[in-house]
Amino acid sequence: MVARKFIVSHNDSDFHVDYDTDDGFEVFKFQLFSLTNIPPDEQKIIGGDGDRAVSDDSDLITISEKLLLVSLSEEGEEKLGNSGVTCSSGIAQSDEELARMLQAEEEALMFQQYIAYDNGAEMKRKIRPYVEQVLMYEDPKRQEAARKTVPVLELEEKALVSLAKEGNFKPSKTEQDHAFLLQLLFWFKQSFRWVDAPPCDSCGNQTISYGMGSPLPSEALFGGSRVELYRCNSCSTITRFPRYNDPLKLVETRKGRCGEWANCFTLYCRAFGYESRLILDFTDHVWTECFSHCFGRWMHLDPCEAIFDNPLLYEKGWNKKLNYIIAIAKDGVYDVTKRYTRKWHEVLSRRNITTEAELSAVLAIITKDCRKGFTSQVLSTLEERDRNEMEAIEREYHSKDYASTLLPGRQSGDKEWRISRSEFGSDDNSSLSSSSCPVRMCIDEHVTRVYNALYPVLYSFILNSLSKSRAVEILKMFKRIVVELRDSPFRMRKTSIKSDSSSGKFFVDQMLPSFGELLEALSLKSELGTDGRVEICLAGDPVKTSLALPVVLDGLDDAIHNFSNCENFGKDSLSLPLVKLNRICSGFVLASGEELPFGIATSAFDGIQKSKWEEPNGARGCWIIYKVNNKMQELVAYELMSANDAPERDPMDWVVEGSNDGGSSWRVLDEQFSQRFETRFQRKTFKINSVGLSSNAFRFRFLKVRDVEATSRLQLGSIDLYARSS
């Protein structure tokens, strides 16, 4: 394996690409396709020195780190100069753009001298209260109260499973901590409640604003100095909504708006040992930053939106006109505005509270106060970290990595309220998605193993001459065992099978051996306990069990459903859709778009109902490609499953294509029109009539969804591809 990092230039943008030579040159071209939308067969890749074209793996191993990507259809517009590789006007445009930005920054700074106050009193007044607030996060009692409310084992399991889905079954402590933080963010989003207007305390009906009230002593005790009053539309009862500042109280109430959300979530981050700080946006928003040792930098986390590491969300997605964004931590305060903008010259023109020099002086004074009593060694470490952060922010600002990223308008809060704040964005159907969807490795071998392992179970029903109802009873019995295992602690999963009844004894003596392959697919084993009971327990990596358990449960539900609807159960029925053999797996996935983090493209192939692939702009056309890893396969059938909700987003018309050259050219394998999924999680099976066409890549081109007028999205629960047996 040779790992390389390339900087690929196309037009006026640079793209950073991580390349593993084990993946092959075609995968590298797919990566470039995902970033630039230039199909692999139209790509011309040239070494950064302009001396030769790149055509295979060996070129990528030996060539320099800088590459130029040219579209063959537009090659006439690109030129190779005598002194190296340039675009006809790209560099000149970049220089002109930079000059304009610098000129605009100078003018904004000059203008600031005339409109800004001469001292930083106003800035101190705004920041000082938050310094006291973040110190509450260091209180051991508050941290302990927060930890007690978190299902730690559940989040640890989800974190490890999320890493396993990326192929990382042996993560480092740093990677585990990073994954746990993201699961903490997602859990917090589900457990905290947004409040526009609280429901009536008396009857639970809707309320409307009724002004402000004075805090009660019990409210003031937890920083509830502001109390909003709401009158019930039905019974006229007045409901109080104190805006608590003490995160200890928020751990109890679990409700509020962005101030309460960020305040409480930052406490949770500190409670689990993450370096954290509260981010104050002077245009009326707050969120959290945590230092990610996995990334080696500070990472943006917005608990209201469950969005992470997307600092341009507010400027680009919400259309906010930013001015000051201040990070507040126990060891100081920092101006991090430039991390959240790509329009610094415009932001400068709105920074009129004080001058830049005075702002720096104010922040330095407050930071010095925060660091009183720190040792010289700690101070030196913090100062070095501060310098590194400022350098990183400058690098990020001049990066063009975000040029093609689509970001959503605000999702939290009442629609009219978001519109009134001009934070709605430009598209009601927008989402956190990327038009440059990356090539993703698909970790789905366990799905194929589970499907294959169900065959001996079903075949044993025929060998034992079981009736359909008896077969369904056996499947339900095994499902109960799997549910018990799922609900037990993931590091020590264990359950026992009772054989004191006739059905239990029959299952243990006659049927359990046929489930052996399925237990193995779950990294489980059966053994005789000291009390004579048969115990099912872990036989290997508990994470592999966690990964496969939901697949088995969904597979059992599917088998039970198909059995119940099977008219004549016998050997002839052991085929699709009841038996799912030779499922294609372990490939690479690329899509026209995806929703992050819950609707990524690989979710279409993970074998579970709870996940889905969602294409935010796919209602009138989109595509997804599954590239087989180093093997030609003849597709004989495929299955599609509808997602959990929104029937209007179901695919209706589509074309399935195969490629024998990794995606450079395509042949039609199947076409379907006017298809309709009647229920959620419904599977539809389609046979391929084209015989003898082997492929190493398959593409689904979805032409439209069920109701293109009602949605801009396409979503799909799963795709399963089945090959001819070898």
N, C-alpha and C positions, 0 to 999 in steps of 0.2 A: 504494500500500500504506500502510495506517495500522496501526501496532502499538500495542496498548493493554494495560495490566495492570489487572485487576479484582480486587477483594476481594469475593467473593460469600458472603453469610451465609445459612446454612440451619440451622434449629433452633439449637443452641448452638455450631456450628462455623463457622469462616471458611476459605474455600478461595481460594487465589491462582491466577488463571487468566491466562495469556498468550494474547492474541487478535490474529490477523492478519485484517484486513477482507477480504483477498483470499480467505480460506477460506469466507466466507459465514456468515450467521446460524445456519443449520442445524448447521454444524460446531461453532459455539459452544455450541449446545444439546446436541450430542453430548458435548462436553467436560464440561458440567455433569452429564449423564447418567452419565459415567464416574466422576465424583466423588461423586455423591449417590444414584445408582440411581433417580432420578426420570426416567421416560421423557420424551423431548422433547415428546410431545403432552399431557403432564400438567404441564408447567412453566409457571409464571407468574413472570415476572421483573420486578421493580419497582426503580426508581431509588432510590439510597440516601437521597434527600431525601423519598421517599414521595410525589412529586408526579405520577408517571406510570408506566404500564406500558411495558416495552421490547418492541417487536414486530418490529423489522427492523434492518438494518445501520446505517442513519442514526442510529437511537436510540443504538446502542452507540458511535458516533463522537462524539456530542455530550454524552452523559450523564456524570455523575460516576463516579469510580472505584469507588464502593461500591454494591453491588447486593444486593437481597434475593431469594432464590429461595423460592417457595411451591409446594407440591404441590397441584394443583387438587383432588385427592381428599382432602386434609387441610386445605383452606383454612379451614374453619370453626374449626380449632384455632389459626390464625394471625390476628393482629389488627394493624391499622394504627392507631397512636395519634395523637392530635392534634398532638403535638410531633415527629413523625417516624415511623420504621419500627421496630417492636419485635415480638418474639415474645411470646406471652401470658405466658410465665414464663421465657424463655431468659435474659434479662439478670439477672433476680433470682436465678436458679439459679447463674449464673456468679459473681455477687457473693458469694453464700453459699458457694460452693465455694472461692473465693479466700480468704474470711475463715477458713474451716475449715483450709485449707492453711497460712495464716500462723500461726494459733493452734497448729497441730501443730508447725510449725517452731520456734516460741518454746519450746514445752514440751520438744522434743527437745534444743534448745540448753541449756535449764536443767538437764535431766537429765544432759547431758554433763558439766557442771561437777562433778557428784558422782562419776561413775564413771571419768572419764578421768584419766590420769596428769598430773602438774603440769608435766613437762618433755617435750621432744621427742626424748629420747635414742633411744627405740625407733624413732621415725620416721626419724631420721638413719641408724640401723643398717640399716634396710630399703632406703633409697634410695641411699646412697653407693656401693655396689658397681656399681649400674647406670650411675652417672655415668662411672665408669672404662670401663665396657663400651661406651657409645655413642661414646667418643673413638676406639675402634678403627675405627669406620666412616670416620674421616677419614684413615686411613692410605692413601697412594697405592698401595702394593703390594697391599693387600687389595682395594681398589676395582678395580684392573686385573685381578686374579685373578677377581673376580666378573664383570666385563664380558666376559672371554674365554669364559665358559661360556654366554653369551646369544646366541641367533640374532637379532641386531639387525635385519638386513634383513627377516627374516620378520615380526618384531613391528612394524616400521615399516609394512610393507605391510598387516598386519592392522589396525593403528590407522587408517590412511587409508581402508581399505575400510569399517571400522565407521562412520567419519564420513560416507562416501559413502552408506551405507545410510540415513542420516538426512537425505540431501539436501545435505550439505555437501561439495562437491567442491573448494572453495577455502578450506581451513581456515587459520586464523592459526597462528602458531608456538605460542601458548598452547594452542589447541585440540589441536594435534598432540601436544604434550607431555602433555596430560591423557589423550588416547586411548592414547598409548604406555604410560603408567603403568598403565592398566587392563589392557592386553595383557601387560605384565610380571607383573602379579598373576596373571592366568589361566595364563600359562606356568609361573610358579613353582609354582602348585597342581599342575600336571601333572608337573613335573620333580622335586619334593621328595617323599619317602616318609614316611608316618606310621608310627611304630613303637609298637605296644602291647607286644608281646614279640617280640624279634628271632628270625628263623629260626636253626636250629642251624648253627654255623660248619662242622660236620663233614658232616652229611647233609642239611641244609636243611629238616628237619622242624620241627614246632611245639615251642616251649619253654614252661616255666612258671617263675615267679619263684623265685629261690633265695637271695635276700638281697642284701647289699651287699659290695663288695670294695674293696681298696686300689688306688689308681691306679698304673699303671706310669709310669716316667719319660716315656715317649713320649706317654702320655695326659695327664699333668700339664702337659706343655709347651704344650698347647693348651687349658688350663683344664678338663680332665676330672677334676676333684677328686672328683666323685661317679661311682661305677661300679656299675651294676646287674648282677647275675649271674642267668643263666637256665639251667636244666637241661633238656636235650633229653628229650622223652617217649619217644624211640625208642632212642637210643644212650647216653643219660646224659652226653653231653659238656656241659661248662660253657661257655656263650657269654657274653662280656663286652659290656656296652653302656655305654660311657663317655658321660656327658652333657657334651659339649664346650661351652664358653662362647666360644671364639674363633671368630668367623664365618669366618675363613680356612679352618679345618678343616671347617666345615660346608659350605662351597662344594664341598669335595672329597667328603664323605660323603653329603650331600644326604638326611639322614634325621634323625628325632627326633620330639619332641612339640612342643607349642605354643611352649615356650621356645626350642627350636632354630629352629623355623619363623620366628617373629617376629624373632629375632636375625639370622638370615641374610637374610631378606627386607629388613629395614631397611638392611643393608649394600648390597644391590642397589639400593635406592632412592637411597641416597647416591652410589653409583657412577655413576648416571646423572644426578646433579646436582639431585635433588629435595630440597627442605628437608624433613627427616624427623626423626621422633622415635619412640622406643620407648615403648609405653604399658604401664605396670605396673598390673595389677588385683590388689589385695590378696586377692581371693577366688580366686586361683590361675589367672590367665590373662594372656597378653601378646599384643599386636598392634602395629600400626604406624599412625601418622598422617603424612600428607604435606600440605604446604601446596599447595592447588590454586589457581593463579593464574586458572584458568578460573572457579572458584566464588568466588574472593576470600576463602577461608577454609581452615581445616584440615579435612582429610577423613579419615575412618576407613577403614582397610583391614585386613581380617583374612585373612592368607595361608592359614591352615588351612582356611577355609571358602570362599575366593575371593569374599568379599563386601566391598563397598565402600559407603561413605556411608550406612550404616545403624547409627548408634550405639545405637539401642534394641534391637539384636539380643539382647544379653545379658540385659537385664532383662525384655523382653517375650517374646523367643523362647525363651531358655534358662531363664527363671525364676530367674535369679541374684539373690541378695540382696546387692547391691553395698554397699560401704562407701567405700573409697578407690581412686581411679583417678588415677595420677600420670603425666604426660607428661615424658619425660626426653630432653633434647637437649643438643647441645654447648654451647648458650648459656644453659642454665638448666633448671629443673624447674618444673612447673606442675600445679596441682590442676584437673583437667578432669572431675571426677566428674559435675558437673551436666549435662555434655553427654550423658551416657549414662543418664540417668534422667528419668522424669517423676513420680517419687515421692520428691522430695528430703526431705520431712519423715520418711519411713520410713528413708531412707539415713542421715540425721542421727542417728537413734536407734541406729544400728550403728557409728557413728564414735567409738569409745571408747579409741583409743590415746592421743590427746592432745586438747586443746581446739582449737577452730577458730583462735583467736588464736595459739596456740603453733605450730600447723601452718603458718600463714602465715609466722610468723617463721622457722621451720626452712627452708621453701622459699626464702624471701628470702635467707637466709645462703648456702645452697648455690648459688643462682643468682648471687649476688654473686661467689662463688669462681669460678664458670664464666666470668664476664665480666671477670675480671682481665686487664688489658692491652688491653681494647677501647677504641677512640677514643670521645670524647664524642659524635661524630656517630652512630656505630654504636649506642652506648648509647641515645641519644635515639630512634633508629628502632625499636630493640627494645622500649623502654618504650611507645611509641605502639602498636606491634603487640600488646603484651600487653593494653593497655587495650581495644583493638578486639576482641580475642578474648573477653575477659570479658563485654563488652557483647553480643557475638554469642551467647555461651552463654546469657545471660539471656533474650535474645529467643527463641532456640530452645526454651528450657525452657517458656516460656509459650505457644509455638505449639501449635496443635492439628492440625497437618498430619499427624501420625502416628496420629490417632485411629482410622482405618479400616485401617491397615496390618497385615497378617498376617506374622509373622516366625517362622522355623523354630527348632526345638530344635537342639542341637549335632549336626553331621553327622560331624565328624572324631573318630576314636577308636572303640574297641570299644563295642558297644551296652551291654553290662553295665557297663562303666566309666563311660559317660555317665550311665546310670541311677543308679549309685552316687554320682555327683557332683550329682545332681538337675539336670542340664543337658540332659535329653532332650527337654524341651518337653512339650506336651500331646498331640501327634499325631505318630505315626510317619511319616505320609505328608505332613507339613507341608513347606513349601518357602518360599524367599524369594519371596513373591508379594504381589500387591496386589489388594484387592477393589475399589479405585478405579482400575482400569486406564485409562490415559489414551488419548485419541484419538491415533493415530500416523499420520503420513504414510507412504505405501507407495511406496518407490523401486523400482519393478519394471518400468519401461518397457524396460529392457535385456532382461528376460526375454521380453517380447512380441516385441522385435526379433529375438532369437535364434530363437524358434519360427517366426516368419514367414520368416526367412532360410533355414531348413531346407527350405522348400518348393521353391525352384528347384533345390536339390541333388537332391531326390527326383524331381522332374519330369524332370531331365536323364537320370536312369537309364532312364526310359521312352523318351525321345527317342533315346538311344543303344542302345536295345534290349538293355540289360544283363540278364543272368540275376540271380536273387535272390542267389545265392552271390557273383557278381561285385560286385553292389551293396554287399553286406555287407563285402567285401574293401576297397572304396574307402572306406567309412565308417571302417573300422578303420585304414586308412592315414592318413586325415586326423586321426583321434583321436591317433595316435602323434605327429603334428606338434604338436597342441595340448598334449599331455603334455610334450613337449620345451620348449615355450614356457612352460608353467606352472612347470617346474622351473628355469628360467633366472632371473637377477636381474630383479626386476620393473621397474626403471627403464630397462633396456636389453634388453628381450626380443627375441630374434632366433634364428631357426633357418633351415636351408636344406633344400631338397627335392632328393634325389638322383634324377637322371633317366638314370642309366647302365644301368638295367635296363629291360626291356620294360614292366613294370607301372608303374615310375616315369615313363617317358616318356609312357605313355598318360595317367597322372594329370595330368602337367604340360600336355600338349598338348590333351587332350580334356576333362578334368574340372575342372581348377582354375578356369576362368572361372565355372563354376556355383557355386563356393564364394565368389565375390567379395562377395556380400551378407552372408554369414556372417562373413567377415574384417572387413568394415566394422562389423558389429555388435560385433565384438571390438576395435574401434579399431586394427585391423591392416591391413597392405597387403602385396602381393607385388611384388617387383621383381627384375630380372635382375642378378645379381652379376657382378663382374669376371671370375670364373672360369667363367662360363657357367651357374652354378647359379641356381635361383630361390630367393630369400631371402624369408622372412616376417619382418616387423619391425613395430615400433610405428608407428602413423600418427597418434596423438593422445595424450590423457591416459592415462598408464600405469595410473592408478587405475581408470579405466573398463574397461581390459583385465582388471585383477585382479578386478573385480566380475563381469565376464561370463564369464571362463574356466570356473569351476566349473559355470555354467549350461550352457555348450556341451558340456562333458564329460558331464554327466548327460543332456543332450538327445541326444547321440550314442549313449550307452548305451541309452537308451530306443528310439531309432530302430533300432539294431541288433537289440534284443530283438524289436521289433514286426515287422521285416523277416523275422527268422528264423522267426517264427510265422505269417507271412502265406502263405496257401495259394496264392492267385492274384494275383500282383503285376501290376498294370496301372493304367490311369487311374482305374478305379472304386475302387481301394484308397487313392487319395490323399484321404483324409478322416480324421476322428478314428477311432482314436487315433494313426494314423501321422502325419497332418498336423494341426498345431495352429495354425490361422489365427484371426485376430480375437480374440486373448486380451485381455480387459479389463485395463487397467492404470492406474497413476497415481491411485489413489484414497486414501481414508482408512480406517483400520482401527480398530475398537473391539471389545473382547471382554469377556466376563463376568469373566475373570481371565487371568493369565499368570504364567509363572515368569521371574524376573529372575536373571541377565541373558541366559540362553541359550534361554529358551523364550517369547520375547515374541510378541505376536500377529502382527506383520508377517512373522515367520519362515514363516508358512503361505503366503506369497505371493512368496518370494524365489527360487524356482525351483531350489533345490539340495537334495540329499538329506541333507547333513550337519546341517542345521538343522531345527527343528520348533517348532510351537506346542504348548505344554503348559499345560493348565488344571488346576492342582493339586486343585481341588474339583469337577471336571467329570464324574465318572463317572456320576452319576445325573441329569445335566442341565446344559448350559451353552450359550453362544451366541457367535458371532462375526459381525460386520457389516463389509461392504466397501461404502463409499459412493463412487460414481463422481463424479469431479470435473466438475461443470457439464455433464453430458451424459446423455441418456436412452439406455439400451441394452436390447435385447431378448435375454434369455438363451436360448440354444438348447442349450447343453450345459455340463457341468462335469466336472472330474476331481478325485478325491481320491487321495492317495498315503499309504500307511502309513508310520509313522516307523521309526527304526532298531532299536528294541528293544521289549520288553515288549508282546507281542501282546494281553495282557489290557486294555491301554489303548486299543486300536483302537475307533473309533466303530462302532456296530452299527445303531442306529436314528437317523434324523434327518429333519428337515423343512427344505426350502429355500423361502424366501419372498422376494418382491420388493416394493419400495415405490416409488411414483411421486411421493412428497412428502417425500423425504429421511429417512424412517423414522418418520413420524407414524402411518402405517397400513400394514398388510402384507397381501399376498395369497399364498396357497400356490402355488408353482410346481412342486414335486416332493416326494414322500415316499418314503423307503426304509426297509425293516425287515429285520432278520435278515441284514444284509450281513456278509460275513466276508472279511478279507484273509488270504490263505493264506501270503504271504511278506512279508518286510520290503522296503520301497521298492516295493511293488506299487501300480500305478496302476489305478484303476477309472474308467471313463467312463460318464456317465449323460446321456441325452438328455432335453430338456425338451419335454413334450407341449403345454403351454399356449402357444398361438400368439397373437402380436400384443400381448403384455403388456410394454410398455416400462417400465423402472425406472431409478432413479438410486441405489438402495441395495439390497443383497442381504444376507439374513440366513440363516445356518445355525443351526438349533436342534438340537443333538445331545441326544438323549433318554436314551441310555445307552450304555455301552461294552460290550465283549465279555464281561467278567467283573466285574460290579459288586461281587462279594464279595471279590475279590482286590486291588482298588485303589480309591483315591478319585480317581484322575486320568483325564483324557482327553488323548491326544496325537495329533498329526496331522503328517505330513511336509509335505504341500503341498495347496493348493486352487488350481485354475485355472478361471477363468470364461471362457466363450466366447460372443461376441455374434454376432447375424446380421450378415452383411456388408452394408455400406451401398451 
